[in-house]
Amino acid sequence: MEVYSDLKTSTFQKIKHEIFVVDETIRKRLEKETNEESLRKASGFSKRYGLTLTLILVVVWPIPLFFSNYVFTSTVYHVWIWVAILWAVAAASMIWILPIIQSRDGISHVLKNIAKSSKPRKTDKYGHDLSDNEIAQKILVAVDGSVSSMRALNYVNYVMKESSNIKVYLTHIIEWSDDDESMDEEMTIKMEQDGRKMLLGISLPSKLKNYERIVKLGDPAKKKSELASSLNVDTIVMGRRGLSDTDSDLGHVTSKLLSLSSKPIVLV
């Protein structure tokens, strides 16, 4: 686990929030799941395994019968009967068990819903059900189109394997000085539309149902800190560096946000 910071050692302890950096093993796992080379290797293994099994069952297994002129001895006959029985039992078991294994996530979800429905429901003073409105975790993901910010989305995909009851805020802050008076309303609308188009072009995990796209103009670090506070998010996820060409381990926006926000920050 590596922790990156431009802050001096003497001031590092004064930071009021935690800084999490995704472990290299987690990053490699995320890359492996979307690696086309790994998928090709898995496909090749499946084809070789299927071909080998077919040759054994269709060619190798019947060879003894061919050389014995298809004459069964009592021992061979009983062996074949038991093999047939075991094969039938194994095949029947796979027919029953395999769908259960493949749908284990759905079964688990149903069982959790059953357990949840058996618990007393929370209602407001008007009797409205509040149970389904509970969100386990709110995550703010900073997206600027850089490779680093795309890895931040991969991290969210990894978190969803542990809990699907999360809400994600995809935020894109267009850097602009608040003191610049040359910006008119028409230009502001145009820039925000371009920002929304960028967010709409991002592919999201299929399991992610609860999300919101947010586009703002202003100082990126300041706006992200304000959004994190106003939305009351649990975690901010962002890349170490954005689109800037800085040689530093942390980009200037990331460094500034570390000093502004009191929220936990995951750097990927």
C-alpha positions in Angstrom: 0.0 0.0 0.0 1.5 3.3 -1.0 0.4 6.7 0.2 1.1 9.8 -1.9 1.1 13.3 -0.6 2.8 16.6 -1.4 2.4 17.7 2.2 5.4 17.8 4.5 5.7 15.1 7.1 5.3 17.6 10.0 1.8 18.7 8.7 0.6 15.2 7.5 -0.8 14.4 10.9 -2.9 17.5 10.9 -5.1 16.3 8.1 -8.6 15.8 9.5 -9.7 13.0 7.2 -8.5 9.6 6.1 -6.7 9.1 2.8 -7.2 5.6 1.3 -5.2 4.4 -1.7 -6.4 1.4 -3.6 -4.0 -1.5 -3.0 -2.1 -2.7 -6.1 -3.6 -6.2 -5.8 -7.1 -4.7 -6.0 -6.1 -2.7 -9.1 -4.6 -5.8 -10.8 -7.8 -7.7 -10.1 -9.9 -4.9 -11.6 -7.7 -4.8 -14.7 -7.8 -8.6 -15.0 -11.6 -8.7 -15.1 -11.7 -6.4 -18.1 -8.5 -7.7 -19.8 -9.3 -9.0 -23.3 -6.2 -11.3 -23.2 -7.5 -13.0 -20.1 -10.9 -13.5 -21.7 -9.2 -15.0 -24.8 -7.2 -17.4 -22.6 -10.3 -18.5 -20.7 -12.1 -19.1 -24.0 -9.2 -21.2 -25.4 -9.1 -23.3 -22.2 -12.9 -24.0 -22.4 -12.5 -25.1 -26.0 -9.6 -27.4 -25.3 -11.4 -28.9 -22.2 -14.5 -29.5 -24.3 -12.6 -31.1 -27.1 -10.6 -33.4 -24.7 -13.7 -34.5 -22.9 -15.4 -35.3 -26.2 -12.5 -37.4 -27.5 -12.4 -39.3 -24.2 -16.1 -40.1 -24.2 -16.5 -40.7 -28.0 -13.2 -42.3 -28.9 -11.1 -43.5 -26.0 -13.8 -45.0 -23.8 -15.4 -47.3 -26.5 -11.9 -48.6 -27.7 -11.9 -51.6 -25.3 -15.3 -52.7 -26.7 -14.0 -52.5 -30.2 -11.0 -54.8 -29.5 -13.2 -57.3 -27.6 -15.6 -57.5 -30.6 -18.2 -56.0 -28.4 -18.4 -59.0 -26.2 -19.1 -58.2 -22.5 -17.7 -60.2 -19.7 -19.6 -60.1 -16.4 -17.0 -57.8 -14.8 -17.0 -55.4 -17.7 -20.8 -55.4 -17.9 -21.1 -54.5 -14.2 -18.4 -51.8 -14.6 -20.3 -50.3 -17.5 -23.6 -50.4 -15.5 -22.1 -48.6 -12.5 -20.3 -46.0 -14.7 -23.7 -45.3 -16.4 -25.4 -44.9 -13.1 -22.7 -42.6 -11.7 -22.7 -40.6 -14.9 -26.5 -40.2 -14.8 -26.4 -39.2 -11.1 -23.6 -36.7 -11.8 -25.4 -35.3 -14.8 -28.7 -35.0 -12.9 -26.9 -33.3 -10.0 -25.3 -30.8 -12.3 -28.6 -30.0 -13.9 -30.0 -29.3 -10.5 -27.0 -27.7 -8.8 -25.5 -25.6 -11.6 -28.5 -23.3 -12.0 -28.5 -22.7 -8.3 -24.8 -21.8 -8.3 -25.3 -19.5 -11.3 -28.2 -17.7 -9.7 -26.8 -17.6 -6.2 -26.7 -13.8 -6.2 -30.4 -13.6 -7.1 -31.3 -16.3 -4.5 -29.3 -14.4 -1.9 -31.1 -11.1 -2.9 -34.5 -12.8 -2.5 -33.6 -14.3 0.9 -32.3 -10.9 2.1 -35.6 -9.3 1.0 -37.6 -12.0 2.8 -35.5 -11.3 6.0 -35.9 -7.6 5.5 -39.7 -7.9 5.0 -40.0 -9.9 8.3 -38.5 -7.0 10.2 -40.6 -4.1 11.5 -40.9 -1.4 8.9 -39.8 2.2 9.5 -42.5 4.8 8.8 -42.7 8.5 9.1 -45.5 10.3 11.1 -47.8 10.0 8.0 -47.3 6.3 7.8 -45.1 6.3 4.7 -42.7 3.4 4.4 -39.1 4.5 4.7 -37.4 1.1 4.7 -36.6 1.0 1.0 -35.2 4.6 1.0 -32.2 3.7 3.1 -28.9 3.9 1.3 -25.9 2.0 2.8 -23.3 4.2 1.2 -23.0 7.4 -0.8 -20.0 7.8 -3.1 -18.9 10.9 -4.9 -16.8 10.0 -8.0 -14.8 12.8 -9.6 -14.7 12.4 -13.4 -12.7 14.6 -15.8 -12.1 12.2 -18.7 -8.6 11.2 -17.6 -7.5 7.6 -17.4 -7.1 8.0 -13.6 -10.7 9.1 -13.3 -11.8 6.0 -15.3 -10.0 3.8 -12.8 -12.1 5.5 -10.1 -15.2 4.1 -11.8 -13.6 0.7 -11.8 -13.2 1.0 -8.0 -16.9 1.7 -7.6 -17.6 -1.5 -9.6 -15.4 -3.3 -7.1 -17.2 -1.8 -4.1 -20.6 -2.9 -5.6 -19.5 -6.5 -5.3 -19.6 -6.0 -1.5 -22.8 -4.0 -1.4 -25.2 -3.0 -4.2 -27.1 -0.6 -1.9 -25.1 2.5 -2.8 -25.7 5.8 -4.5 -23.1 7.2 -6.7 -22.7 10.9 -7.7 -20.8 11.3 -10.9 -19.4 14.8 -10.8 -17.6 16.8 -13.5 -16.3 20.2 -12.5 -15.4 22.5 -15.4 -12.6 24.7 -14.1 -13.5 28.4 -14.2 -12.7 31.3 -12.0 -15.6 32.5 -9.9 -14.3 36.1 -10.3 -14.4 36.0 -14.1 -17.2 38.3 -15.2 -16.8 37.5 -18.9 -18.9 34.4 -18.6 -22.5 35.0 -19.7 -25.5 32.7 -19.2 -25.5 31.3 -22.7 -21.9 30.3 -22.5 -22.5 28.7 -19.0 -25.4 26.6 -20.4 -23.3 25.5 -23.4 -20.3 24.4 -21.2 -22.6 22.6 -18.8 -24.3 20.8 -21.7 -20.8 19.7 -23.0 -20.0 18.4 -19.5 -23.3 16.4 -19.4 -22.5 14.9 -22.8 -19.1 13.7 -21.4 -20.8 12.1 -18.4 -23.5 10.5 -20.6 -20.8 8.9 -22.7 -19.3 7.0 -19.7 -20.2 3.3 -19.4 -21.5 2.5 -15.9 -21.7 -0.9 -14.1 -24.9 -2.7 -15.0 -25.7 -3.3 -11.3 -25.5 0.5 -10.6 -29.1 1.7 -10.6 -29.0 4.6 -8.1 -26.8 7.3 -9.5 -26.8 11.0 -10.4 -24.8 13.1 -12.8 -23.7 16.5 -11.7 -21.9 19.2 -13.7 -20.7 22.4 -12.1 -18.5 25.4 -13.1 -15.9 26.8 -10.8 -12.8 25.8 -8.8 -12.7 21.9 -9.0 -11.4 21.2 -5.5 -13.7 23.8 -3.9 -16.8 22.6 -5.7 -16.1 18.9 -5.0 -15.6 19.7 -1.3 -18.9 21.7 -1.2 -20.8 18.9 -3.0 -19.4 16.2 -0.7 -20.6 18.2 2.3 -24.0 19.2 0.9 -24.8 15.7 -0.4 -23.4 14.2 2.9 -21.4 11.5 1.0 -19.5 8.8 2.8 -16.5 8.7 0.5 -14.9 10.7 -2.3 -13.3 8.6 -5.1 -10.9 10.3 -7.5 -7.7 9.8 -9.5 -4.3 10.9 -8.1 -3.9 13.1 -11.1 -6.2 14.6 -13.7 -5.5 15.8 -17.2 -2.7 18.1 -16.2 0.9 17.3 -17.2 2.3 17.7 -13.7 5.2 15.5 -12.6 4.0 15.4 -9.0 2.5 12.2 -7.6 -0.7 14.2 -6.9 -2.4 16.7 -9.2 -3.0 20.2 -7.9 -6.8 19.6 -7.6 -6.3 16.4 -5.6 -3.7 18.2 -3.3 -6.1 21.1 -2.8 -9.1 18.9 -2.1 -7.1 17.0 0.6 -6.7 20.3 2.5 -10.3 21.4 2.0 -12.5 18.3 2.6 -13.0 16.4 5.8 -14.5 13.4 4.0 -12.6 10.1 3.5 -10.9 10.1 0.0 -10.0 7.1 -2.1 -7.1 7.8 -4.5 -6.8 5.4 -7.5 
